[in-house]
Amino acid sequence: MKHRLGWIVAAVLAGWLVLPNLHVSWREPQGAAQIGTGLGLKLGKPQPLAPEEVYARAAQAAYRAVVNIDTTQRVRVRDFFDDEFFGFGPRYQESKSQGSGVIITSDGYILTNEHVVGPAHEAGKTIQVTLTDGRKFSGRVVGADHTTDVALVKVDATGLPAARLGTVKGLIPGQLVVAIGNPFGLMFTVTHGVVSALGRPIQVEDRIYSDLIQHDALINPGNSGGALVNLEGQVIGINTLIDPRAQGIGFAIPIDTALRVADELKRYGKIKRPWLGLIVDTNSAYYVTRYGVSDVQGAIVRGVVRGGPAATSGILPGDVIVRLNGTRITNEDDFKAVEEKLHIGQRVSVEVAREDERAQGTITVGEMP
């Protein structure tokens, strides 16, 4: 057991920023006070709360809407013996993970992270949702977006305790917050802290979080998908990341972002993103001297996607985009910032530098494949 625990800790600390969902199981000690069916949650007898018990009031207002999510995935094991030459068929094993979620409607829609439940419509995957009262439901992934790390899960139930939803508008560093989730399988754990910063852009592998809430309420593996709430008990964020090198550096997706994504997932099963069909990079001295492109600030077109929105616009590889939809473009980031705010079907103007000339055209924004 000691060796196993040491391995778990090492795995958590090995990375920089980690996605705190859990791939081990935890058994509650025998004799713990039971609520519902075998939950092992010890709440105690409700007591009148003094005015200074601000964290307790927030937790009491929100905790019933936080759920535990257990995901089991049947995955194929590929090794030396998994080969038709030896006459062995494919082998499979179960991969289990734990995380948290937030009930956002009384008829069973639950907000969580994509890295907790994975993509929608995966074969061999089962999801079990456990409420604070011990009730358990089978869940299904309505939709999941890898880019924003938001997923929407549905259970067939009514009258569920939906969360009170807040907003990050007006939120400032220093405000008190409470985090509720299931770290290491310890269901419905409450921690507290303050908002440390807003609008943090964080990149983890191929996923870029553009606008996170940084806070110091303690979160650990298993907290992913759980609630970050204000002192009114309103959910203002979905806890998502931790920095294992530090103490008390956690990140949450703003609830405004998570709800916007969830709405699209509910309607379409995916996120419809604007797309121009251009592959760009920041123009630099390398491109100017190597390929003789215009020596101007902008986003150089490295490729035009065949059949994409820009394919018939007249834009060519080597053109340098200097203005898009009326906004000055000085680098690749400028281009992407404008592109992601466009609307599918919108016609946008584009100005490019080509050798010593300037040219203008229009592109009808398409949907990213």
C-alpha positions in Angstrom: 0.0 0.0 0.0 2.8 2.4 0.8 4.5 1.8 -2.5 1.2 2.3 -4.3 0.5 5.6 -2.5 4.1 6.8 -3.2 3.5 6.0 -6.9 0.3 8.0 -6.9 1.9 11.0 -5.3 4.9 10.9 -7.7 2.5 10.8 -10.7 0.7 13.9 -9.5 3.9 15.8 -8.8 5.7 14.8 -12.0 4.0 17.2 -14.3 3.6 21.0 -14.3 -0.1 21.7 -14.7 -2.3 18.6 -14.3 -5.9 17.8 -15.1 -7.1 16.7 -11.6 -9.2 13.7 -12.4 -8.4 10.5 -10.6 -7.5 7.0 -11.8 -7.5 5.1 -8.5 -10.3 4.1 -6.1 -10.8 5.0 -2.5 -12.9 3.0 0.1 -14.5 4.9 2.9 -13.6 3.5 6.4 -16.0 1.1 8.0 -18.3 2.6 10.6 -18.6 6.0 8.9 -22.0 7.6 9.3 -24.1 6.7 6.3 -26.4 8.9 4.3 -28.4 7.3 1.6 -27.0 4.0 0.2 -23.4 3.4 1.2 -22.1 6.9 0.5 -20.0 7.3 3.7 -20.6 11.1 3.9 -20.5 12.5 7.4 -22.4 15.8 7.7 -23.5 15.8 11.3 -26.6 17.4 12.7 -27.4 20.8 11.2 -26.6 23.6 13.6 -27.5 27.3 13.5 -24.7 29.2 11.7 -23.2 32.3 13.3 -22.9 35.4 11.0 -19.2 34.9 10.7 -19.6 31.4 9.2 -19.5 32.7 5.7 -17.8 29.6 4.2 -20.2 27.2 5.8 -23.2 29.2 4.5 -21.8 29.1 1.0 -21.1 25.4 1.2 -24.6 24.6 2.5 -26.1 26.6 -0.3 -24.2 24.7 -3.0 -23.0 21.3 -2.0 -26.2 19.3 -2.9 -25.7 20.3 -6.5 -22.2 18.8 -6.7 -22.0 15.2 -7.8 -19.4 12.5 -8.0 -18.7 11.1 -11.5 -17.2 7.6 -12.0 -16.2 6.8 -15.5 -15.3 3.3 -16.7 -13.9 2.8 -20.2 -13.2 -0.6 -21.8 -9.9 -0.1 -23.7 -7.9 -2.4 -25.9 -4.5 -3.5 -24.7 -1.9 -3.7 -27.4 1.2 -5.8 -26.7 3.5 -8.4 -28.3 0.8 -11.2 -27.9 -2.0 -9.1 -29.4 -1.2 -10.4 -32.9 -3.1 -12.7 -35.2 0.1 -14.6 -36.0 0.0 -16.1 -32.5 -3.7 -16.9 -32.8 -4.7 -14.6 -29.9 -7.6 -12.3 -30.2 -7.6 -8.7 -29.0 -7.4 -8.2 -25.2 -9.3 -5.5 -23.2 -9.1 -4.0 -19.7 -11.1 -1.5 -17.8 -9.8 2.0 -17.2 -11.5 3.9 -14.3 -11.5 7.5 -13.3 -13.2 9.7 -10.8 -14.2 13.4 -11.0 -16.9 15.8 -10.0 -19.8 17.6 -11.7 -22.4 20.3 -11.1 -26.1 19.9 -11.6 -27.3 22.9 -13.6 -30.9 21.9 -14.3 -33.3 19.9 -12.1 -34.1 17.6 -15.0 -30.6 16.1 -15.0 -28.1 18.2 -17.0 -24.6 18.1 -15.3 -21.6 20.3 -16.1 -18.1 18.8 -15.8 -14.8 18.7 -17.6 -14.1 16.9 -20.9 -11.1 15.3 -19.4 -13.3 13.7 -16.7 -15.8 11.9 -19.0 -14.1 12.0 -22.4 -15.8 12.4 -25.8 -19.4 11.7 -26.5 -20.6 8.4 -28.1 -17.5 6.4 -27.0 -18.1 2.7 -27.2 -17.5 0.7 -24.0 -17.9 3.6 -21.7 -20.2 3.8 -18.7 -20.7 6.8 -16.4 -22.2 6.6 -12.9 -23.3 9.8 -11.1 -23.7 9.8 -7.3 -25.6 12.5 -5.5 -25.0 13.7 -1.9 -28.0 11.8 -0.8 -26.5 8.6 -2.1 -28.7 8.1 -5.1 -26.9 6.8 -8.2 -27.8 7.3 -11.8 -26.4 6.2 -15.1 -25.2 9.1 -17.2 -24.4 9.8 -20.8 -22.2 12.4 -22.4 -24.5 14.8 -24.4 -21.4 16.6 -25.8 -17.8 17.3 -24.9 -15.5 20.0 -26.2 -11.8 19.2 -26.0 -10.6 22.8 -26.7 -12.5 24.4 -23.7 -12.4 21.2 -21.6 -16.2 21.4 -21.0 -18.6 18.5 -21.1 -22.3 18.1 -20.6 -23.7 14.9 -19.0 -27.3 13.9 -18.7 -29.0 11.6 -16.2 -32.7 10.5 -16.5 -34.1 12.1 -13.3 -36.3 15.0 -12.3 -36.4 17.2 -9.2 -32.7 17.2 -8.8 -31.0 20.0 -6.6 -29.8 22.3 -9.3 -27.0 24.8 -8.5 -27.5 28.5 -8.2 -25.5 30.0 -11.1 -23.5 33.2 -10.8 -21.2 35.1 -13.1 -17.6 36.2 -13.2 -18.7 39.7 -14.2 -17.6 42.1 -11.5 -15.4 39.4 -9.8 -12.1 40.8 -8.5 -8.9 39.3 -6.9 -9.2 38.9 -3.2 -12.9 37.8 -3.1 -13.6 34.8 -0.9 -14.5 31.5 -2.6 -15.3 27.9 -1.7 -14.4 24.8 -3.7 -16.5 21.7 -3.5 -15.6 18.4 -5.1 -14.4 14.8 -4.7 -10.6 14.9 -4.2 -9.1 11.4 -4.2 -12.6 10.0 -4.1 -13.4 11.7 -0.8 -16.9 12.7 -1.8 -18.1 16.3 -1.3 -15.0 17.8 0.3 -15.1 21.6 1.0 -12.1 23.9 0.9 -11.9 27.7 0.9 -9.7 30.5 -0.3 -9.6 33.7 -2.4 -9.6 34.6 -6.1 -6.0 35.2 -6.9 -6.2 36.4 -10.5 -8.6 36.5 -13.5 -8.1 35.9 -17.2 -5.2 33.5 -16.9 -4.2 32.0 -20.2 -2.8 28.4 -19.6 -1.6 25.8 -22.1 -1.5 22.1 -21.1 -0.3 19.8 -24.0 -2.7 20.5 -27.0 -5.3 22.3 -24.9 -5.3 26.1 -24.5 -7.4 27.6 -21.7 -7.7 31.3 -22.6 -9.4 32.8 -19.6 -9.2 31.0 -16.3 -9.9 32.0 -12.7 -6.8 31.5 -10.5 -7.6 30.8 -6.9 -6.0 29.3 -3.8 -8.8 27.1 -2.5 -7.2 23.7 -2.2 -8.1 21.3 -5.0 -6.6 17.9 -5.8 -7.1 15.1 -8.3 -10.8 14.3 -8.3 -11.9 17.9 -8.0 -12.0 18.3 -11.7 -15.5 19.4 -12.8 -16.5 20.5 -9.3 -17.8 23.8 -8.2 -16.1 27.1 -7.3 -18.7 29.2 -5.5 -18.9 32.7 -4.1 -20.1 33.5 -0.6 -23.7 33.6 -1.9 -23.4 30.0 -2.8 -23.5 30.7 -6.5 -21.3 28.7 -8.8 -18.8 31.0 -10.5 -16.4 28.5 -12.0 -15.7 24.8 -12.8 -12.5 23.6 -11.1 -10.1 22.2 -13.7 -6.4 22.5 -13.2 -3.8 22.5 -10.4 -0.1 23.4 -10.4 1.5 20.6 -8.4 4.8 22.5 -8.0 3.1 25.0 -5.7 0.7 25.2 -2.8 -2.7 26.7 -3.5 -2.5 27.4 -7.2 -5.6 26.1 -8.8 -7.6 27.2 -11.9 -11.3 27.2 -12.8 -13.2 27.7 -16.0 -15.5 30.8 -15.6 -19.1 29.7 -15.3 -20.1 32.1 -18.1 -17.8 30.3 -20.5 -18.8 26.8 -19.3 -22.6 27.6 -19.7 -22.1 29.1 -23.1 -20.3 25.9 -24.3 -22.9 23.7 -22.5 -25.7 25.4 -24.3 -24.1 24.7 -27.7 -23.4 21.1 -26.7 -27.0 20.7 -25.7 -28.3 22.1 -29.0 -25.7 20.6 -31.5 -23.7 18.0 -29.6 -20.6 20.0 -30.5 -19.2 23.5 -30.6 -19.6 25.3 -33.9 -16.5 27.4 -34.4 -15.9 30.1 -37.1 -13.2 29.2 -39.6 -11.5 30.9 -42.5 -9.5 28.0 -43.8 -6.1 29.7 -43.6 -2.9 28.4 -42.0 -0.9 31.4 -40.8 2.2 32.3 -38.8 3.7 35.5 -37.6 5.7 37.2 -40.4 9.4 37.4 -39.6 12.8 38.1 -41.1 13.1 34.4 -41.9 10.1 34.5 -44.3 11.2 37.8 -45.8 14.8 36.7 -46.6 14.0 33.0 -47.4 10.8 33.5 -49.5 10.9 37.2 -50.4 7.6 38.1 -48.9 6.6 41.6 -47.9 8.7 43.0 -45.1 5.6 44.1 -43.0 4.1 43.2 -39.7 1.3 40.7 -40.1 0.3 37.1 -40.3 1.8 35.3 -43.2 -0.3 32.8 -45.1 1.5 29.4 -45.0 -1.4 27.5 -46.6 -4.9 27.8 -47.9 -7.1 24.8 -47.1 -8.5 23.2 -50.2 -12.3 23.6 -50.3 -12.2 25.9 -47.3 -13.8 29.3 -47.0 -10.7 31.2 -48.3 -10.1 28.9 -51.2 -12.0 31.1 -53.7 -11.0 34.4 -52.1 -7.8 35.0 -54.2 -5.5 34.8 -51.1 -2.3 32.9 -51.8 0.4 31.3 -49.7 3.0 34.0 -49.0 0.5 36.8 -48.7 0.8 38.7 -45.4 -2.5 39.6 -43.8 -2.3 43.1 -42.3 -6.0 43.7 -41.6 -9.0 41.4 -41.0 -12.6 42.5 -40.5 -11.3 46.0 -40.0 -8.8 45.1 -37.3 -5.1 45.6 -37.6 -3.2 42.3 -37.7 0.5 42.3 -36.5 1.0 38.6 -35.8 -0.6 35.1 -35.6 -2.2 35.8 -32.3 -4.0 38.8 -33.6 -5.4 36.8 -36.5 -6.7 34.0 -34.3 -8.2 36.5 -31.8 -10.2 38.1 -34.6 -11.1 34.8 -36.3 -12.6 33.2 -33.1 -14.9 36.1 -32.7 -16.4 35.9 -36.2 -19.8 34.4 -36.9 -20.4 31.5 -39.3 -21.9 32.9 -42.5 -20.5 36.4 -42.0 -18.7 38.1 -44.8 -15.4 39.7 -43.7 -12.9 41.9 -45.4 -9.3 41.0 -45.5 -6.3 43.1 -46.6 -3.0 41.5 -47.6 0.5 42.7 -48.6 1.8 40.9 -51.6 5.3 41.9 -52.6 5.1 45.7 -52.9 1.4 45.9 -53.3 -1.7 45.8 -51.2 -4.8 43.8 -52.1 -8.3 43.5 -50.6 -10.9 40.8 -50.7 -13.7 39.1 -48.8 -14.2 35.7 -47.2 -17.5 34.1 -46.1 -16.8 32.6 -42.7 -17.3 28.8 -42.5 -17.6 26.2 -39.8 -14.5 24.6 -38.5 -14.5 20.9 -39.4 
